Amino acid sequence: MGNDTSIFGRAAEEADLIGRHIEMLRVTKELQPIGIIRLSEVLGIPKHKVRYSLRLLEKDGLIVATNEGAMVSDRYEEFIRELPDRFDRLIGHINEIRRI
């Protein structure tokens, strides 16, 4: 959507952010423990964005910070299992809004 500053542009940015968080979780699970610099290199994402995502994922209880680096928490498997249902609910909500 480029430089779209409309409500749809912001919604697209939020969707991109969700995608980044999920990808970061997947890579963390695969390479754990992993530090910010390595995550930045693997994902091609600036370190400040990696820090931000890790902070949010830790707040949600999905990432645990250790001296060796980030690791996924015990909640990871449940979160991944629930993803299809969460996306289905979101799509359903968007479809409801479309009908307005």
C-alpha positions as CSV (number, residue, x, y, z in Angstrom):
1,M,0.0,0.0,0.0
2,G,3.0,2.3,0.0
3,N,2.5,5.6,1.7
4,D,-1.2,5.1,2.3
5,T,-2.1,7.1,5.4
6,S,-5.7,6.1,5.3
7,I,-7.3,3.7,7.8
8,F,-6.7,1.0,5.3
9,G,-3.0,1.8,5.1
10,R,-2.7,1.5,8.9
11,A,-4.6,-1.7,8.9
12,A,-2.2,-3.1,6.3
13,E,0.7,-2.0,8.4
14,E,-0.8,-3.9,11.4
15,A,-1.2,-7.0,9.3
16,D,2.4,-6.7,8.2
17,L,3.4,-6.4,11.9
18,I,1.5,-9.5,12.8
19,G,3.3,-11.3,10.0
20,R,6.6,-10.1,11.3
21,H,5.8,-11.3,14.8
22,I,4.8,-14.8,13.6
23,E,7.9,-15.1,11.4
24,M,10.1,-14.0,14.3
25,L,8.5,-16.7,16.5
26,R,9.0,-19.3,13.9
27,V,12.7,-18.4,13.5
28,T,13.2,-18.1,17.2
29,K,11.8,-21.6,17.7
30,E,14.0,-23.0,15.0
31,L,17.3,-21.3,16.1
32,Q,16.8,-20.8,19.8
33,P,18.4,-19.4,21.8
34,I,18.9,-16.5,19.5
35,G,20.0,-12.9,20.0
36,I,18.8,-9.7,18.5
37,I,21.7,-9.3,16.1
38,R,21.3,-12.8,14.7
39,L,17.5,-12.5,14.4
40,S,18.1,-9.2,12.5
41,E,20.5,-10.9,10.1
42,V,18.3,-14.0,9.5
43,L,15.1,-12.0,9.0
44,G,16.6,-9.0,7.3
45,I,14.9,-6.7,9.8
46,P,16.6,-3.7,11.5
47,K,17.6,-4.4,15.1
48,H,15.2,-1.8,16.5
49,K,12.3,-3.6,14.9
50,V,13.5,-6.9,16.2
51,R,13.7,-5.4,19.8
52,Y,10.2,-4.0,19.5
53,S,8.7,-7.3,18.3
54,L,10.6,-9.3,21.0
55,R,9.3,-6.9,23.6
56,L,5.7,-7.4,22.5
57,L,6.1,-11.1,22.2
58,E,7.6,-11.3,25.6
59,K,4.7,-9.2,27.0
60,D,2.3,-11.7,25.4
61,G,4.2,-14.5,27.1
62,L,5.3,-16.1,23.8
63,I,9.1,-15.3,24.1
64,V,11.4,-15.7,27.1
65,A,14.5,-13.6,27.4
66,T,17.6,-15.6,28.6
67,N,21.2,-14.7,28.9
68,E,21.9,-16.8,25.8
69,G,19.1,-15.1,23.8
70,A,15.4,-15.3,23.1
71,M,13.6,-18.6,23.4
72,V,9.9,-19.4,22.8
73,S,7.8,-20.1,25.9
74,D,5.6,-23.0,26.7
75,R,2.7,-21.1,25.2
76,Y,4.3,-21.3,21.7
77,E,2.7,-24.6,20.5
78,E,-0.8,-23.5,21.7
79,F,-0.4,-20.1,19.9
80,I,0.6,-21.8,16.6
81,R,-2.3,-24.3,16.9
82,E,-4.8,-21.5,17.4
83,L,-3.5,-19.3,14.5
84,P,-5.9,-20.7,11.9
85,D,-8.9,-20.0,14.1
86,R,-7.6,-16.5,15.0
87,F,-7.2,-15.7,11.3
88,D,-10.6,-17.1,10.5
89,R,-12.2,-14.9,13.1
90,L,-10.4,-11.9,11.8
91,I,-11.4,-12.6,8.2
92,G,-15.0,-13.1,9.4
93,H,-14.9,-9.8,11.2
94,I,-13.6,-8.1,8.1
95,N,-16.3,-9.7,6.0
96,E,-18.9,-8.4,8.4
97,I,-17.5,-4.9,8.0
98,R,-17.6,-5.3,4.2
99,R,-21.3,-5.9,4.3
100,I,-22.0,-2.5,6.1
